[in-house]
Amino acid sequence: MINSKYTELAAKLFCVGAVIFFVWLIFEYAVGIVIPFAISFCVGVPIYFLSEKIYKKLHLPRKLCAFVLVLLLLAALGFFLFWAVNRLFLELEKLVSWAQENGNGIKNTVDSIIGYAEGLSAKIPFVDQIESIRGLENFRENIDSAISRVIDNLISALSSAIPAIAMGVIRYTPKAVITVIVTLLACFYFALDYGRLRDGLMSWLSPAGRERAQRVGAVTGNAVKRYIRAYLLIMLLTFTEVFVGLIVLGKQYAFLMAVIVAVVDILPVFGAGAVLIPWAVGALILKDFRTGFGLLILFGIMTIIRQIAEPKIVGESLGIHPLITLFAMFAGLSLFGIPGMLLGPAVVLIVKEVIGKNDTAKI
């Protein structure tokens, strides 16, 4: 009895080690090769099963259904991506133009904020004590000049961002075209012949190996599906809230800012408040009360909705404690950069599913 328990534990640990090693191998050597096929798998396999259902209900040719569904989905995705990228570039270009035209206005705004802070510093004793220290006589002036330099550098960086991005797009266009073609072809193959491909791969294994592969594949697929679903829903919820809120406030760059806030919101520690609260405070200092209070109200509404929706989305989808998620994201960031940070929790979720005896177990 004890030996069987140790054998089962050793098998689970081996599976966990194999998953971690496989992920490391992909990130280290094959991430650029795997991504097109991973995307085509995520798009093609659901279409395969959907075409199976249509075939059984309507008795239409299954491959014809799969082909038409792939074309419709790719057309919709292509239209959306074209619109989104075009909107982002337009708003970024407007933002750069505004920054170039209002450089002095930005500095005056910063001076106003500094003046407001100096008025407050008169009531804070330690600021005057800092300036009385030898070598720190020009404490405020140094801060002012440092902020001015930061603003100049930021405007310069924004001005050079669009040409640099455009050159990068031109440079990588041939490879991007080939990658898109490969992804599209793989997507069609998955949608048309996933069943035959799966059965062919399984035929290489022994009956026992086939059973283990099916079990591990089911666990891994379920974990990855839950992870992607949870974070896509959170990002979509955040983006929609910010975009609608900024449109109501009559703000330019609503789409761009909504994308930025949605991306920042999924990062550990930061959250949407890392963007919205400083923005609101700056607006209030500048006496733009409509924007300031509007952003604070927007953040409050987002917090309430998040408290209601996030436990249901993340808790039911992942079942991982936030501390474990934070550790997984930081470890992934340290080892593999941004992609590792995003996929770190997915690896933990797969490990949890492999080790856990049931789907309701929580870490």
Backbone torsions as a table, in degrees:
resi	resn	phi	psi	omega
1	MET	NA	-46.6	179.7
2	ILE	-66.2	-40.9	-179.8
3	ASN	-62.9	-38.3	179.5
4	SER	-65.9	-36.5	177.4
5	LYS	-65.2	-43.5	179.0
6	TYR	-65.4	-36.8	178.3
7	THR	-64.6	-42.8	178.1
8	GLU	-64.0	-41.7	178.6
9	LEU	-63.9	-42.3	179.1
10	ALA	-63.0	-39.1	178.8
11	ALA	-64.6	-41.4	179.2
12	LYS	-66.0	-43.2	178.7
13	LEU	-63.5	-36.5	177.3
14	PHE	-63.9	-42.0	178.0
15	CYS	-62.8	-41.4	178.4
16	VAL	-62.5	-46.9	178.4
17	GLY	-61.0	-38.7	178.9
18	ALA	-64.8	-40.7	178.3
19	VAL	-62.8	-47.8	-179.2
20	ILE	-62.7	-43.3	179.5
21	PHE	-64.6	-40.0	179.4
22	PHE	-63.8	-43.0	178.2
23	VAL	-63.5	-44.8	178.4
24	TRP	-60.5	-42.2	-179.2
25	LEU	-61.7	-42.1	179.8
26	ILE	-64.2	-48.0	-178.0
27	PHE	-66.1	-34.6	-174.9
28	GLU	-76.9	-38.1	-170.2
29	TYR	-125.4	-25.3	-165.8
30	ALA	-131.7	18.1	-175.3
31	VAL	-63.6	-39.6	179.5
32	GLY	-67.2	-28.6	179.6
33	ILE	-80.3	-37.0	-173.1
34	VAL	-77.9	-34.3	-172.4
35	ILE	-55.4	-47.6	179.7
36	PRO	-59.0	-39.1	-178.7
37	PHE	-76.2	-30.7	175.0
38	ALA	-65.8	-42.3	178.0
39	ILE	-64.2	-45.9	-179.1
40	SER	-65.4	-33.4	176.6
41	PHE	-64.6	-46.5	-179.1
42	CYS	-64.2	-29.5	179.7
43	VAL	-88.0	-43.5	-171.9
44	GLY	-75.4	-39.5	-175.7
45	VAL	-65.4	-46.4	175.5
46	PRO	-58.9	-36.1	177.9
47	ILE	-66.0	-36.4	177.5
48	TYR	-58.9	-49.0	-178.9
49	PHE	-69.0	-34.9	176.7
50	LEU	-65.2	-41.5	178.2
51	SER	-65.8	-31.1	175.4
52	GLU	-62.8	-43.4	179.7
53	LYS	-65.4	-42.1	178.7
54	ILE	-63.4	-40.1	179.4
55	TYR	-61.9	-42.1	-177.9
56	LYS	-70.9	-33.3	-177.2
57	LYS	-85.7	-43.7	-173.7
58	LEU	-104.6	-9.6	179.8
59	HIS	59.1	33.8	172.5
60	LEU	-86.7	156.2	178.0
61	PRO	-56.5	126.2	-173.4
62	ARG	-63.7	-44.0	-178.0
63	LYS	-67.5	-34.2	176.0
64	LEU	-65.4	-42.1	177.0
65	CYS	-60.4	-46.0	-179.5
66	ALA	-62.4	-42.2	-179.5
67	PHE	-62.0	-47.2	-179.2
68	VAL	-65.1	-41.6	179.9
69	LEU	-63.2	-40.6	178.1
70	VAL	-63.0	-44.4	179.6
71	LEU	-61.2	-44.7	-179.7
72	LEU	-63.8	-44.3	-178.9
73	LEU	-65.9	-43.8	-180.0
74	LEU	-65.9	-37.1	177.1
75	ALA	-63.6	-42.9	178.9
76	ALA	-65.2	-44.4	178.8
77	LEU	-64.0	-42.3	179.5
78	GLY	-62.4	-43.0	178.2
79	PHE	-62.5	-44.8	-178.9
80	PHE	-64.7	-44.5	-179.7
81	LEU	-63.9	-41.8	178.2
82	PHE	-60.7	-45.6	-180.0
83	TRP	-64.1	-43.8	-176.8
84	ALA	-66.3	-46.1	-179.6
85	VAL	-65.3	-42.5	178.2
86	ASN	-61.1	-42.3	179.2
87	ARG	-64.9	-41.9	179.4
88	LEU	-62.5	-44.5	-179.1
89	PHE	-66.9	-39.6	178.6
90	LEU	-62.7	-44.9	-178.8
91	GLU	-70.3	-35.8	177.4
92	LEU	-66.2	-40.4	178.2
93	GLU	-64.1	-42.0	176.6
94	LYS	-63.1	-38.7	179.9
95	LEU	-64.9	-41.6	178.3
96	VAL	-64.8	-44.1	178.6
97	SER	-61.2	-42.5	178.9
98	TRP	-63.3	-41.2	-179.6
99	ALA	-65.3	-38.6	178.9
100	GLN	-67.8	-40.2	-177.7
101	GLU	-75.3	-25.0	-173.9
102	ASN	-117.5	30.0	179.3
103	GLY	-58.0	-45.8	178.8
104	ASN	-66.4	-35.9	178.0
105	GLY	-64.4	-37.6	177.7
106	ILE	-63.7	-42.5	179.0
107	LYS	-63.9	-40.6	177.6
108	ASN	-63.1	-36.9	177.0
109	THR	-63.3	-44.1	178.1
110	VAL	-63.3	-39.7	177.3
111	ASP	-61.2	-38.6	178.0
112	SER	-63.8	-41.5	178.6
113	ILE	-64.5	-40.9	179.0
114	ILE	-64.9	-40.6	177.2
115	GLY	-61.5	-39.5	177.5
116	TYR	-64.7	-41.4	179.4
117	ALA	-66.3	-36.2	178.2
118	GLU	-65.6	-36.1	176.0
119	GLY	-62.6	-37.8	177.2
120	LEU	-72.1	-32.7	-176.2
121	SER	-66.3	-22.8	177.3
122	ALA	-63.5	-24.2	179.4
123	LYS	-94.2	-1.1	-179.2
124	ILE	-113.2	107.4	-172.0
125	PRO	-61.0	-34.5	-170.7
126	PHE	-69.7	-19.4	178.1
127	VAL	-66.7	-47.0	177.0
128	ASP	-62.9	-35.6	178.5
129	GLN	-65.9	-35.2	177.3
130	ILE	-62.6	-43.5	-177.9
131	GLU	-70.5	-18.9	177.9
132	SER	-80.4	-12.3	178.6
133	ILE	-73.9	140.5	-178.6
134	ARG	-63.2	131.0	-179.1
135	GLY	94.4	-10.3	-179.7
136	LEU	-119.3	27.6	-177.2
137	GLU	-64.0	-33.4	-177.1
138	ASN	-103.2	43.0	-175.2
139	PHE	-57.3	-51.2	-177.5
140	ARG	-66.8	-41.9	-178.7
141	GLU	-63.0	-38.2	179.2
142	ASN	-64.8	-40.1	177.5
143	ILE	-63.3	-42.9	-179.4
144	ASP	-60.4	-47.8	-179.0
145	SER	-67.3	-35.6	178.8
146	ALA	-65.0	-42.5	178.8
147	ILE	-64.5	-39.3	178.3
148	SER	-61.8	-41.7	178.5
149	ARG	-64.5	-40.4	178.9
150	VAL	-61.7	-42.1	179.9
151	ILE	-64.4	-43.9	178.5
152	ASP	-60.1	-44.8	180.0
153	ASN	-64.9	-37.9	-180.0
154	LEU	-65.7	-44.5	178.6
155	ILE	-62.8	-41.7	178.4
156	SER	-63.1	-41.7	179.6
157	ALA	-65.1	-42.2	178.0
158	LEU	-63.7	-37.8	-179.0
159	SER	-65.5	-35.5	-178.8
160	SER	-90.1	-5.0	-175.3
161	ALA	-68.8	-47.2	-175.1
162	ILE	-64.2	-48.5	176.6
163	PRO	-59.2	-39.4	180.0
164	ALA	-64.5	-42.6	178.4
165	ILE	-64.4	-41.4	179.6
166	ALA	-62.4	-43.3	178.1
167	MET	-64.4	-38.6	177.5
168	GLY	-63.5	-40.4	177.9
169	VAL	-62.9	-44.2	179.5
170	ILE	-63.4	-41.6	-177.2
171	ARG	-64.0	-39.3	-174.7
172	TYR	-98.6	8.1	-178.9
173	THR	-61.2	-47.0	-179.6
174	PRO	-57.7	-46.9	179.0
175	LYS	-65.4	-37.6	179.8
176	ALA	-64.3	-39.9	179.5
177	VAL	-62.9	-45.1	178.8
178	ILE	-62.5	-42.5	179.3
179	THR	-61.7	-42.1	179.1
180	VAL	-63.8	-42.3	179.9
181	ILE	-62.8	-45.3	178.5
182	VAL	-61.3	-42.8	179.5
183	THR	-62.2	-43.1	179.8
184	LEU	-64.4	-44.8	179.3
185	LEU	-62.7	-44.5	178.9
186	ALA	-63.3	-36.7	178.3
187	CYS	-62.1	-43.7	177.9
188	PHE	-63.6	-41.8	-179.9
189	TYR	-64.0	-43.0	178.4
190	PHE	-63.0	-42.5	-177.8
191	ALA	-68.6	-33.3	-175.9
192	LEU	-88.4	-39.8	-169.0
193	ASP	-128.9	26.9	-178.7
194	TYR	-60.6	-41.6	-179.0
195	GLY	-60.9	-46.4	180.0
196	ARG	-67.6	-38.1	177.7
197	LEU	-63.3	-44.3	179.4
198	ARG	-62.6	-46.1	-179.2
199	ASP	-65.2	-36.7	178.4
200	GLY	-64.9	-42.6	177.7
201	LEU	-66.1	-40.0	179.7
202	MET	-66.2	-28.6	-179.1
203	SER	-68.2	-17.3	177.5
204	TRP	-74.2	-18.8	-174.1
205	LEU	-97.4	158.7	172.6
206	SER	-72.6	164.1	178.5
207	PRO	-54.8	-42.7	179.2
208	ALA	-66.7	-42.7	178.5
209	GLY	-65.4	-34.5	178.2
210	ARG	-65.4	-40.3	179.5
211	GLU	-65.2	-43.8	179.1
212	ARG	-64.9	-42.1	-179.6
213	ALA	-62.8	-41.1	178.4
214	GLN	-64.6	-39.2	-179.3
215	ARG	-67.6	-47.7	179.6
216	VAL	-65.6	-39.6	178.5
217	GLY	-63.3	-39.7	178.5
218	ALA	-65.5	-43.2	179.8
219	VAL	-64.3	-47.0	-178.5
220	THR	-64.5	-45.8	179.5
221	GLY	-61.4	-40.2	178.5
222	ASN	-64.6	-42.0	-179.3
223	ALA	-65.4	-46.3	-178.6
224	VAL	-65.0	-40.5	179.4
225	LYS	-62.4	-42.4	178.9
226	ARG	-65.7	-39.8	-179.4
227	TYR	-65.0	-49.8	-178.9
228	ILE	-62.9	-42.1	-179.8
229	ARG	-61.0	-44.9	-177.2
230	ALA	-61.7	-49.4	-174.7
231	TYR	-75.0	-32.3	175.2
232	LEU	-65.8	-40.0	178.3
233	LEU	-65.2	-40.9	179.3
234	ILE	-65.2	-45.6	179.6
235	MET	-63.6	-42.2	179.5
236	LEU	-64.5	-40.6	178.8
237	LEU	-63.4	-46.8	179.9
238	THR	-63.4	-46.4	-179.7
239	PHE	-59.1	-46.2	-178.1
240	THR	-62.6	-44.3	-179.6
241	GLU	-61.1	-48.0	-177.1
242	VAL	-68.5	-43.7	-178.0
243	PHE	-61.8	-48.2	179.6
244	VAL	-64.1	-42.5	-180.0
245	GLY	-61.7	-43.3	-179.5
246	LEU	-70.8	-33.7	175.2
247	ILE	-63.8	-42.9	178.5
248	VAL	-62.4	-37.5	178.8
249	LEU	-77.0	-5.7	178.3
250	GLY	73.5	31.2	-176.9
251	LYS	-91.1	142.0	171.6
252	GLN	-75.5	165.5	177.7
253	TYR	60.5	31.0	-178.5
254	ALA	-62.6	-42.2	-179.0
255	PHE	-65.6	-46.4	-179.5
256	LEU	-60.9	-47.7	-178.9
257	MET	-66.7	-35.3	178.1
258	ALA	-65.1	-39.5	176.9
259	VAL	-64.2	-45.3	-179.6
260	ILE	-60.8	-47.1	-178.8
261	VAL	-64.4	-39.7	179.9
262	ALA	-63.9	-38.7	178.6
263	VAL	-70.6	-45.6	179.3
264	VAL	-62.6	-32.6	-175.0
265	ASP	-65.5	-28.9	-178.8
266	ILE	-86.3	-8.3	178.1
267	LEU	-74.7	144.8	179.6
268	PRO	-64.7	144.5	176.3
269	VAL	79.1	-46.9	-168.4
270	PHE	-66.3	-80.1	-176.7
271	GLY	84.0	172.2	-178.1
272	ALA	-63.3	-30.0	-179.8
273	GLY	-62.7	-22.6	178.9
274	ALA	-64.8	-22.8	177.2
275	VAL	-102.5	-46.7	-171.8
276	LEU	-72.4	-39.7	-176.1
277	ILE	-68.0	-49.6	176.1
278	PRO	-59.5	-37.6	177.2
279	TRP	-61.5	-44.9	-180.0
280	ALA	-65.5	-42.2	179.7
281	VAL	-62.9	-44.1	177.9
282	GLY	-61.4	-40.7	178.8
283	ALA	-64.8	-39.5	179.5
284	LEU	-67.3	-39.5	178.2
285	ILE	-62.0	-35.9	-179.9
286	LEU	-85.8	9.3	177.2
287	LYS	66.4	22.5	171.0
288	ASP	-91.3	76.4	-170.2
289	PHE	-68.5	-32.5	179.9
290	ARG	-61.8	-47.0	179.0
291	THR	-67.7	-46.5	-176.6
292	GLY	-60.1	-53.6	-179.6
293	PHE	-69.0	-32.6	177.3
294	GLY	-62.9	-42.9	178.6
295	LEU	-67.0	-38.9	177.7
296	LEU	-65.0	-41.1	176.8
297	ILE	-64.4	-42.0	177.3
298	LEU	-59.5	-44.8	179.4
299	PHE	-64.1	-39.2	177.5
300	GLY	-63.0	-43.9	178.1
301	ILE	-62.8	-42.8	178.7
302	MET	-61.8	-40.4	-179.9
303	THR	-63.3	-43.5	179.6
304	ILE	-63.3	-47.2	179.7
305	ILE	-62.6	-40.3	-179.7
306	ARG	-63.8	-41.6	179.8
307	GLN	-62.7	-31.3	179.6
308	ILE	-82.7	-44.3	-170.6
309	ALA	-87.5	-38.6	-172.0
310	GLU	-63.2	-44.1	178.2
311	PRO	-56.7	-37.3	179.7
312	LYS	-70.2	-44.0	-177.7
313	ILE	-68.3	-55.5	-174.1
314	VAL	-77.2	-44.0	-176.9
315	GLY	-61.6	-46.7	-179.1
316	GLU	-74.8	-30.9	-175.9
317	SER	-82.5	-40.1	-174.2
318	LEU	-107.5	-52.2	-176.3
319	GLY	70.7	31.1	-179.7
320	ILE	-116.8	137.2	178.4
321	HIS	-64.8	143.0	-179.4
322	PRO	-56.5	-33.1	179.1
323	LEU	-65.4	-40.7	177.0
324	ILE	-64.9	-40.7	177.3
325	THR	-61.8	-43.8	179.1
326	LEU	-61.3	-44.5	178.9
327	PHE	-62.6	-43.8	-178.8
328	ALA	-63.7	-40.5	179.7
329	MET	-67.7	-41.2	-180.0
330	PHE	-68.3	-41.6	178.0
331	ALA	-63.2	-43.0	177.6
332	GLY	-63.5	-39.3	177.9
333	LEU	-64.2	-42.2	-178.6
334	SER	-66.8	-35.3	-175.1
335	LEU	-89.1	-41.1	-170.1
336	PHE	-128.8	6.1	179.7
337	GLY	81.2	-155.9	-176.0
338	ILE	-59.1	-45.0	178.0
339	PRO	-59.2	-38.6	177.9
340	GLY	-65.0	-36.5	178.8
341	MET	-63.6	-39.2	-178.7
342	LEU	-74.5	-33.3	-175.7
343	LEU	-96.0	-9.0	179.2
344	GLY	-55.5	-50.9	177.9
345	PRO	-60.6	-30.4	178.5
346	ALA	-64.9	-39.6	177.6
347	VAL	-63.8	-43.9	177.9
348	VAL	-60.5	-40.0	-179.8
349	LEU	-65.3	-40.0	177.3
350	ILE	-63.8	-44.2	177.9
351	VAL	-60.1	-43.2	179.1
352	LYS	-60.4	-42.8	-178.8
353	GLU	-67.1	-36.4	-179.1
354	VAL	-70.3	-43.3	-177.2
355	ILE	-76.7	-41.0	-173.9
356	GLY	-62.3	148.1	179.9
357	LYS	-88.0	-15.7	177.1
358	ASN	-150.8	164.6	-174.9
359	ASP	-72.4	-15.6	-176.7
360	THR	-93.3	-3.9	179.2
361	ALA	-65.8	141.6	-177.5
362	LYS	-122.6	145.9	175.9
363	ILE	-90.0	NA	NA
